[in-house]
């Protein structure tokens, strides 16, 4: 019976509502000009043209009345032109039903074209906007244009504006005109250079849309700990305090203590590389175990270069250590060469200096590095 009713709703949009759904419509507070025929057509359109499930269509029909398909058809055609998939359109409509009553040419098209013009990749654009459709509700002239001009003045290029959008679409809905400008003013008052402000805006835009009181408290705390505002490490420390509770931070510190760090090691590592506190407990333990128990580094030595903890043990540190061990055993690398310096080396440089330059002496080295063959005993 349910299937029969469903087919009727789809095939005959002008019929009266099936008895099974009368309770649904009678329980709703409908506008004076909204009748059961409108509701039936709306649900039919949402299921047939927008791909919504019947349940979602019922829910959306509480917020939307489609009396004519002309406007909604134009919206769907525009979205498809910009590469939105059927699933993304369904998601967008479910999150923001009002999109179907927007003017495709005057309201939506300028915003979609704006994102395309600054270089947002089409797949990323459709994915982000279907997840955060409320961006499309903002005024192009009163919001998009001044926000873009302000943001580009901070990050200096469209490429970086795109990076902000891809990292945090919420920055485009909540950043202007209060939060981001006010938080930037706080940083400037502390003496944080423009380059560091731009770095924070691009790498962690979600941090910049914190409430001004919370953001100011984070800035005060970082300054009290002794991080110099003139250095980029200041904004890196902000990323830790902005998104981490006091209890979580204390827990991470305890993990490092169990791995052998003293209080002075903790302080030194945190001041050098505060982002080491953002690593997962599993990653901290895995990397410290490798560095201390396999490479025989002292915990205090790791604390002097804590950024090595960012790397993957299995895909970066261990393969490079194996190559270094082979090269030193064959007299092809200086014994004094630091293993941590190899961990920091860009991949292209490592391949040239440690693999390609030794192909004649050791042609299997690349396969060993990639893990396709086992290293010699």
Secondary structure per residue as TSV (DSSP state, phi and psi in degrees):
chain	resnum	aa	ss	phi	psi
A	1	X	-	360.0	-42.5
A	2	X	H	-59.4	-43.1
A	3	X	H	-63.8	-39.9
A	4	X	H	-62.7	-45.8
A	5	X	H	-61.1	-42.4
A	6	X	H	-59.8	-44.3
A	7	X	H	-64.0	-38.0
A	8	X	H	-65.0	-40.8
A	9	X	H	-61.3	-34.9
A	10	X	H	-79.8	-43.1
A	11	X	H	-84.2	-28.4
A	12	X	-	-127.8	77.3
A	13	X	T	-66.5	-12.8
A	14	X	T	-97.7	-2.1
A	15	X	S	-73.6	164.5
A	16	X	-	-70.5	160.1
A	17	X	-	-70.0	139.7
A	18	X	-	-61.5	147.5
A	19	X	G	-55.1	-35.1
A	20	X	G	-60.2	-22.6
A	21	X	G	-109.4	3.6
A	22	X	H	-58.4	-40.7
A	23	X	H	-61.7	-36.6
A	24	X	H	-62.0	-47.5
A	25	X	H	-74.1	-37.1
A	26	X	H	-69.2	-22.9
A	27	X	T	-84.8	-8.7
A	28	X	S	-90.9	148.1
A	29	X	-	-87.9	100.1
A	30	X	-	-94.7	147.6
A	31	X	-	-59.2	158.0
A	32	X	T	-61.5	-28.8
A	33	X	T	-99.4	17.2
A	34	X	-	-113.1	112.9
A	35	X	-	-114.7	178.2
A	36	X	H	-63.0	-29.7
A	37	X	H	-65.3	-40.3
A	38	X	H	-62.1	-42.9
A	39	X	H	-63.5	-41.6
A	40	X	H	-63.9	-44.7
A	41	X	H	-63.9	-41.2
A	42	X	H	-60.5	-47.5
A	43	X	H	-64.3	-41.5
A	44	X	H	-61.3	-42.5
A	45	X	H	-66.2	-42.4
A	46	X	H	-64.3	-37.4
A	47	X	H	-79.0	-43.7
A	48	X	H	-79.1	-44.8
A	49	X	T	-93.1	-28.8
A	50	X	S	-108.7	-9.2
A	51	X	-	78.6	16.8
A	52	X	-	-75.9	150.8
A	53	X	-	-70.4	163.6
A	54	X	H	-61.7	-40.8
A	55	X	H	-63.0	-44.6
A	56	X	H	-65.4	-37.1
A	57	X	H	-63.4	-41.4
A	58	X	H	-59.3	-45.3
A	59	X	H	-63.2	-45.2
A	60	X	H	-67.6	-32.7
A	61	X	H	-65.3	-15.7
A	62	X	T	-69.5	-21.0
A	63	X	T	-113.8	-1.8
A	64	X	-	-145.5	138.4
A	65	X	-	-127.8	113.4
A	66	X	-	-100.3	108.4
A	67	X	S	-96.1	-28.3
A	68	X	-	-135.1	138.1
A	69	X	H	-85.3	-4.5
A	70	X	H	-59.4	-52.4
A	71	X	H	-64.2	-45.6
A	72	X	H	-66.3	-38.5
A	73	X	H	-62.2	-39.5
A	74	X	H	-64.4	-38.3
A	75	X	H	-64.7	-47.8
A	76	X	H	-62.5	-40.0
A	77	X	H	-63.9	-39.8
A	78	X	H	-64.1	-45.5
A	79	X	H	-60.6	-42.2
A	80	X	H	-66.5	-34.0
A	81	X	H	-62.0	-34.3
A	82	X	T	-89.0	5.1
A	83	X	T	97.3	9.3
A	84	X	-	-67.0	132.1
A	85	X	-	-80.1	167.7
A	86	X	H	-59.2	-41.3
A	87	X	H	-65.2	-38.6
A	88	X	H	-69.4	-37.8
A	89	X	H	-63.5	-44.3
A	90	X	H	-59.6	-42.9
A	91	X	H	-64.6	-43.8
A	92	X	H	-63.3	-46.5
A	93	X	H	-64.1	-38.4
A	94	X	H	-64.3	-40.3
A	95	X	H	-75.7	-37.1
A	96	X	-	-137.7	84.1
A	97	X	G	-58.7	-30.4
A	98	X	G	-61.3	-14.8
A	99	X	G	-58.9	-31.1
A	100	X	G	-71.0	-14.6
A	101	X	G	-108.5	9.2
A	102	X	S	-81.6	157.9
A	103	X	-	-82.7	117.0
A	104	X	I	-60.5	-45.6
A	105	X	I	-76.1	-44.9
A	106	X	I	-89.7	-31.1
A	107	X	I	-100.7	-49.9
A	108	X	I	-88.2	-44.0
A	109	X	H	-57.5	-44.0
A	110	X	H	-60.4	-35.2
A	111	X	H	-73.6	-42.9
A	112	X	H	-63.8	-40.4
A	113	X	H	-67.7	-34.1
A	114	X	H	-58.7	-49.9
A	115	X	H	-63.3	-39.0
A	116	X	H	-67.2	-36.9
A	117	X	H	-69.4	-27.6
A	118	X	T	-90.6	-1.7
A	119	X	T	103.9	16.9
A	120	X	-	-70.1	123.2
A	121	X	-	-59.2	134.6
A	122	X	H	-50.6	-45.9
A	123	X	H	-61.5	-37.9
A	124	X	H	-70.0	-38.1
A	125	X	H	-61.8	-48.5
A	126	X	H	-67.3	-36.3
A	127	X	H	-66.0	-44.4
A	128	X	H	-70.2	-44.1
A	129	X	H	-72.3	-28.5
A	130	X	H	-72.2	-26.9
A	131	X	H	-85.8	-31.0
A	132	X	S	-128.4	66.8
A	133	X	G	-70.3	-15.2
A	134	X	G	-66.0	-16.6
A	135	X	G	-57.1	-36.7
A	136	X	G	-72.3	-9.5
A	137	X	G	-85.4	-15.1
A	138	X	S	-70.6	147.6
A	139	X	-	-69.0	132.8
A	140	X	I	-66.8	-45.6
A	141	X	I	-76.5	-40.3
A	142	X	I	-90.4	-15.0
A	143	X	I	-123.8	-60.4
A	144	X	I	-57.6	-50.3
A	145	X	H	-63.4	-52.0
A	146	X	H	-66.2	-34.4
A	147	X	H	-66.6	-43.7
A	148	X	H	-61.7	-45.9
A	149	X	H	-62.2	-40.4
A	150	X	H	-67.1	-47.2
A	151	X	H	-64.0	-43.6
A	152	X	H	-64.8	-32.3
A	153	X	H	-63.4	-26.8
A	154	X	H	-85.1	-49.2
A	155	X	H	-95.5	-9.2
A	156	X	-	80.8	-12.3
A	157	X	S	-153.2	155.7
A	158	X	H	-62.5	-35.1
A	159	X	H	-56.8	-42.3
A	160	X	H	-75.1	-31.7
A	161	X	H	-61.8	-42.9
A	162	X	H	-62.4	-40.5
A	163	X	H	-61.4	-39.3
A	164	X	H	-62.9	-46.0
A	165	X	H	-61.5	-45.9
A	166	X	H	-67.5	-34.7
A	167	X	H	-75.4	-39.1
A	168	X	-	-150.9	86.8
A	169	X	T	-56.8	-26.0
A	170	X	H	-62.0	-26.1
A	171	X	H	-63.5	-25.5
A	172	X	H	-84.6	-14.5
A	173	X	H	-104.4	-25.2
A	174	X	H	-118.3	-4.3
A	175	X	S	-80.5	-29.5
A	176	X	T	-119.7	143.8
A	177	X	T	-101.3	9.3
A	178	X	T	-107.0	-57.5
A	179	X	H	-64.2	-55.6
A	180	X	H	-63.8	-49.7
A	181	X	H	-58.3	-39.5
A	182	X	H	-68.2	-40.3
A	183	X	H	-69.7	-35.2
A	184	X	H	-64.9	-38.5
A	185	X	H	-61.6	-37.6
A	186	X	H	-62.3	-43.7
A	187	X	H	-65.2	-41.8
A	188	X	H	-64.0	-37.9
A	189	X	H	-63.0	-29.4
A	190	X	T	-82.5	-7.6
A	191	X	T	89.7	17.6
A	192	X	-	-73.4	125.8
A	193	X	-	-67.0	157.7
A	194	X	H	-59.9	-35.3
A	195	X	H	-63.5	-38.1
A	196	X	H	-72.1	-36.7
A	197	X	H	-62.8	-44.1
A	198	X	H	-62.6	-40.7
A	199	X	H	-60.8	-43.8
A	200	X	H	-67.3	-40.5
A	201	X	H	-63.3	-37.8
A	202	X	H	-80.3	-43.4
A	203	X	H	-81.2	-30.1
A	204	X	-	-144.7	64.7
A	205	X	H	-61.9	-27.1
A	206	X	H	-62.1	-28.0
A	207	X	H	-66.1	-35.6
A	208	X	H	-77.5	-8.6
A	209	X	T	-106.7	15.7
A	210	X	S	-63.7	155.4
A	211	X	-	-56.1	144.9
A	212	X	H	-59.3	-36.8
A	213	X	H	-68.1	-40.0
A	214	X	H	-69.7	-41.3
A	215	X	H	-63.1	-44.1
A	216	X	H	-61.5	-37.5
A	217	X	H	-65.5	-38.4
A	218	X	H	-64.5	-42.5
A	219	X	H	-62.8	-43.1
A	220	X	H	-61.5	-41.4
A	221	X	H	-66.5	-42.4
A	222	X	H	-62.7	-41.2
A	223	X	H	-65.0	-39.7
A	224	X	H	-65.3	-28.5
A	225	X	T	-78.2	-8.0
A	226	X	T	99.4	9.0
A	227	X	-	-71.7	128.6
A	228	X	-	-73.5	126.1
A	229	X	T	-62.8	-24.7
A	230	X	T	-77.2	-10.7
A	231	X	S	-105.3	151.3
A	232	X	T	-65.4	-20.8
A	233	X	H	-62.0	-23.2
A	234	X	H	-62.0	-47.9
A	235	X	H	-74.3	-24.6
A	236	X	H	-68.4	-38.7
A	237	X	H	-64.9	-35.2
A	238	X	H	-59.1	-37.4
A	239	X	H	-63.2	-31.8
A	240	X	H	-71.4	-50.3
A	241	X	H	-74.7	-25.8
A	242	X	H	-71.5	-27.7
A	243	X	S	-125.7	19.6
A	244	X	-	-136.4	131.7
A	245	X	-	-75.3	162.3
A	246	X	H	-61.4	-39.5
A	247	X	H	-66.3	-38.8
A	248	X	H	-66.0	-42.1
A	249	X	H	-61.8	-43.1
A	250	X	H	-63.5	-37.9
A	251	X	H	-65.0	-42.7
A	252	X	H	-62.3	-40.7
A	253	X	H	-62.8	-37.2
A	254	X	H	-66.7	-36.1
A	255	X	H	-60.5	-44.1
A	256	X	H	-64.9	-37.6
A	257	X	H	-61.4	-41.3
A	258	X	H	-67.1	-22.6
A	259	X	T	-87.2	2.5
A	260	X	T	110.6	1.9
A	261	X	-	-80.0	136.1
A	262	X	-	-84.2	176.0
A	263	X	H	-62.8	-38.8
A	264	X	H	-68.0	-34.4
A	265	X	H	-63.7	-44.5
A	266	X	H	-59.2	-47.9
A	267	X	H	-63.1	-43.3
A	268	X	H	-64.6	-45.0
A	269	X	H	-66.0	-42.5
A	270	X	H	-65.1	-40.9
A	271	X	H	-69.3	-31.5
A	272	X	H	-77.5	-42.9
A	273	X	-	-147.0	79.3
A	274	X	G	-59.8	-24.2
A	275	X	G	-67.5	-9.4
A	276	X	G	-64.2	-19.5
A	277	X	G	-80.5	-9.1
A	278	X	G	-90.4	-8.2
A	279	X	S	-68.8	151.3
A	280	X	-	-69.5	156.4
A	281	X	H	-58.1	-40.8
A	282	X	H	-63.6	-43.3
A	283	X	H	-67.6	-39.9
A	284	X	H	-58.3	-49.2
A	285	X	H	-66.6	-42.9
A	286	X	H	-62.5	-47.8
A	287	X	H	-70.9	-39.5
A	288	X	H	-65.7	-38.5
A	289	X	H	-62.7	-43.0
A	290	X	I	-64.8	-48.2
A	291	X	I	-67.7	-39.1
A	292	X	I	-86.8	-46.1
A	293	X	I	-88.4	-28.1
A	294	X	I	-98.3	-43.8
A	295	X	S	-87.3	-10.9
A	296	X	-	63.9	30.7
A	297	X	-	-80.2	148.4
A	298	X	-	-76.5	145.9
A	299	X	H	-52.9	-37.5
A	300	X	H	-65.4	-30.4
A	301	X	H	-69.6	-37.2
A	302	X	H	-65.4	-37.6
A	303	X	H	-64.4	-22.5
A	304	X	H	-78.7	-18.4
A	305	X	T	-138.7	62.2
A	306	X	G	-65.5	-15.3
A	307	X	G	-65.3	-19.0
A	308	X	G	-64.9	-21.9
A	309	X	G	-67.8	-16.9
A	310	X	G	-69.0	-26.4
A	311	X	S	-77.9	156.9
A	312	X	-	-75.8	133.6
A	313	X	I	-67.2	-44.8
A	314	X	I	-78.4	-33.5
A	315	X	I	-101.9	-11.9
A	316	X	I	-128.7	-59.3
A	317	X	I	-69.1	-52.8
A	318	X	H	-62.7	-46.3
A	319	X	H	-59.3	-39.3
A	320	X	H	-70.6	-35.7
A	321	X	H	-64.9	-39.5
A	322	X	H	-61.9	-44.6
A	323	X	H	-62.1	-45.0
A	324	X	H	-61.4	-41.1
A	325	X	H	-63.3	-40.8
A	326	X	H	-65.8	-46.4
A	327	X	H	-63.7	-41.5
A	328	X	H	-66.8	-38.8
A	329	X	H	-64.3	-28.2
A	330	X	T	-98.7	8.3
A	331	X	T	71.5	22.9
A	332	X	-	-100.1	0.3
A	333	X	S	-142.6	141.0
A	334	X	-	-60.5	131.7
A	335	X	T	-60.9	-25.0
A	336	X	T	-83.7	-3.3
A	337	X	-	-63.6	127.2
A	338	X	-	-76.5	133.9
A	339	X	H	-67.0	-34.7
A	340	X	H	-67.1	-28.4
A	341	X	H	-67.0	-33.4
A	342	X	H	-70.5	-33.5
A	343	X	H	-64.5	-37.1
A	344	X	H	-79.1	-17.1
A	345	X	S	-65.2	133.4
A	346	X	-	-55.6	149.2
A	347	X	H	-56.3	-45.0
A	348	X	H	-61.9	-41.1
A	349	X	H	-67.0	-40.7
A	350	X	H	-63.1	-45.2
A	351	X	I	-60.0	-41.5
A	352	X	I	-69.5	-50.8
A	353	X	I	-74.1	-33.6
A	354	X	I	-109.3	-12.2
A	355	X	I	-119.4	-64.1
A	356	X	G	-63.4	-41.1
A	357	X	G	-65.8	-11.1
A	358	X	G	-120.3	19.9
A	359	X	T	-61.8	-38.0
A	360	X	T	-67.2	-43.1
A	361	X	T	-74.0	-31.2
A	362	X	-	-147.0	79.1
A	363	X	T	-65.5	-20.3
A	364	X	T	-84.0	-1.2
A	365	X	H	-62.1	-39.3
A	366	X	H	-64.4	-41.9
A	367	X	H	-66.1	-36.0
A	368	X	H	-65.2	-43.5
A	369	X	H	-61.3	-40.1
A	370	X	H	-79.4	-8.4
A	371	X	T	82.9	12.6
A	372	X	S	-82.4	-22.0
A	373	X	S	-133.4	157.0
A	374	X	-	-79.4	147.0
A	375	X	-	-70.8	156.4
A	376	X	-	-65.7	150.1
A	377	X	-	-70.1	360.0
